[in-house]
Amino acid sequence: MANTPPDFDAVVVGAGFSGMYMLKTLRDKLGLKARVFEAGSNVGGTWYWNRYPGARCDSDSYIYCFTFDRQLLQEWEWSERYPEQPEILRYLEHVAARHDLKRDIQFGTKVTGASFDDTTQLWTVKTDKGDAVTARYVVAAVGTLSATNVPKFEGLESFRGKSYHTSQWPHEGVDFTGKRVGVIGTGATAVQAIPEIAQQAKQLTVFQRTANYCVPARNGKVDPEKVKARKADYDAIVQRIRSSFFGQEHYFIPKSALEATPEEREHEFDRMWDAGGFAFWLGNYQDMFFSAESNRLCADYIERKIRKSVKDPQVAEKLIPKGYAYGTKRQPLDTNYYETFNRDNVRLVDAEADGPIERITPTGVRAGGTDYAFDILVLATGFDAMTGPLKALNIAGRGGAKLEDAWKDGPRTYLGVAVAGFPNLFTITGPQSPSVLTNMPVSIEQHVDWISDCIAHLEANGKRTIEATTEAQDKWVAHVNEIVNMTLMPGANSWYMSANIPGKPKAFLPYLDPEGAGGYRKRCDEVAAKGYEGFALR
Ligand SMILES: Cc1cc2nc3c(=O)[nH]c(=O)nc-3n(C[C@H](O)[C@H](O)[C@H](O)COP(=O)(O)OP(=O)(O)OC[C@H]3O[C@@H](n4cnc5c(N)ncnc54)[C@H](O)[C@@H]3O)c2cc1C
């Protein structure tokens, strides 16, 4: 029994950035037999599903890509600073073709269960297409923002118009011309979509639960000289982003905002504001995430900008965030977002000032006692982030223990890449790793490299399983929470804090290493160098 050969060495779930690179590594570097299952009908993950108007990355394109293929870094030309979804999807399709990945990916297939057999020490992975395959390793490359969150609005089914969630957008697109449109949500996705929809729709109503601090994207063509210089410097860029705090070329100003004179501060704020993108968020004064007083100075600056952009002072007031610190929610990048509220065909319904959504009606939305009529409803209501896609895999580990039960009070992992009681299961950018706090391709490549080195180590040393110890996991969970509790992050009702979904156990989902993602990388490498400290290898 114990020697039953498995169908595959490894099963990978998901074919976005993570699953694609994991397959490449397992197959072409380690020479293993791997199978990828992907629910969508193509590669791309996030960029396959999220086709809403205005969908684009917020990371700079020159680093929002794979770095393992240095030749491709030289050859690929991004059209803009933040390319749109179709272009990123084209890039990922190109990578799949270039590395001949599709022959090992089974598309249109959702993994519905994975269970570990203590006797054979193999995983059995089941799919909605009736597959039941065995494998020694399972790698969850299911994404962090891939489990769609549709809030349980009363009456949603009764709506007679069309409704779309932004992450399940029809491939043929949606024509808003002449339509009355309601958008629910004002997170990073909505901030991209609202200005685009407003240009087409007859009337657009935006339902806001929580106002967001938005900073300018400043998208556009990148100066060809800059592109050339970056291409010449790619080796160093890769080094820098790998050792950086957030997987980006943004660095904190190494002092407190309170130490700067008002003039100096204003000058720095202007500089970051003008640079656009994540500069203001990730390259601000170093105590911005820790000191409420410093944070307020940043928030004040953004509030002044909002008041300047939005003509109606009452609307501006509603758009100004209240009750949480700047930067503690995912930073939306703004291209005409605030200005869109100056249009005659756009109105804002704020849960606090105007009353929350009470229900969806056959003709639209009832909020604060008022009925709003729509032809189209857009749900920009985000995701069951990080834990959602993993729990949906129905994973049973040693002794049939369910991951869902192990995580009933929030995720418990070791390094965000493994879970005690679930041998040979790896989670790429899993909960309690830097993941969504970083430029994701950098964290994805780091995890894939670490996982493949780990598997190579097991193979070379005749070990059948690796499993995080409960002790190491408990320490890691305590450490993750200890660090985040030193910051202002827990004060926000963010999806980072699991607070976007009623009833979701309150937990900080990613991990903020005191030395950033670069520091986390060092920790992971040290664990490996010490013979996989905190893991049991058998
Ligand atoms: C709108 C949007 C914009 C973003 N912009 C940025 C950005 O600017 N910068 C950044 O760093 N990150 C960004 N992200 C995060 C983004 O998810 C990552 O950058 C990256 O694409 C993640 O790749 P992945 O392969 O890990 O996951 P995904 O791309 O989410 O791919 C996971 C895949 O797994 C599949 N899957 C899940 N469960 C199953 C199952 N049970 N069976 C079969 N298949 C399954 C899904 O169908 C999906 O295709 C953005 C996310 C969104 C939603």
The ligand as a Gaussian input file, in Angstrom:
#p B3LYP/6-31G(d) Opt

LIG

0 1
 C       -8.627000      43.612000      -9.806000
 C       -7.337000      43.203000      -9.212000
 C       -6.209000      43.975000      -9.407000
 C       -5.000000      43.588000      -8.865000
 N       -3.902000      44.387000      -9.056000
 C       -2.727000      44.019000      -8.502000
 C       -1.573000      44.824000      -8.636000
 O       -1.594000      45.885000      -9.224000
 N       -0.426000      44.414000      -8.053000
 C       -0.350000      43.257000      -7.362000
 O        0.712000      42.916000      -6.868000
 N       -1.425000      42.461000      -7.237000
 C       -2.600000      42.812000      -7.772000
 N       -3.696000      42.020000      -7.604000
 C       -3.549000      40.737000      -6.903000
 C       -3.451000      39.583000      -7.926000
 O       -4.387000      38.640000      -7.537000
 C       -2.033000      39.036000      -7.977000
 O       -1.162000      40.051000      -8.413000
 C       -1.827000      37.843000      -8.900000
 O       -2.516000      37.958000     -10.102000
 C       -2.176000      36.577000      -8.176000
 O       -1.852000      35.467000      -8.947000
 P       -2.201000      34.026000      -8.397000
 O       -1.857000      33.070000      -9.452000
 O       -1.605000      33.829000      -7.066000
 O       -3.769000      34.049000      -8.127000
 P       -4.951000      34.285000      -9.158000
 O       -4.524000      35.139000     -10.255000
 O       -6.120000      34.694000      -8.344000
 O       -5.202000      32.841000      -9.766000
 C       -5.752000      31.808000      -9.006000
 C       -6.442000      30.859000      -9.950000
 O       -6.853000      29.718000      -9.197000
 C       -8.062000      29.269000      -9.712000
 N       -8.730000      28.515000      -8.662000
 C       -9.061000      28.929000      -7.419000
 N       -9.686000      27.930000      -6.767000
 C       -9.748000      26.897000      -7.615000
 C      -10.282000      25.579000      -7.515000
 N      -10.877000      25.146000      -6.405000
 N      -10.162000      24.753000      -8.586000
 C       -9.565000      25.169000      -9.732000
 N       -9.050000      26.406000      -9.880000
 C       -9.144000      27.243000      -8.828000
 C       -8.829000      30.524000     -10.073000
 O       -9.787000      30.253000     -11.056000
 C       -7.718000      31.421000     -10.578000
 O       -7.618000      31.372000     -11.963000
 C       -4.923000      42.397000      -8.122000
 C       -6.072000      41.639000      -7.894000
 C       -7.268000      42.038000      -8.420000
 C       -8.479000      41.196000      -8.161000

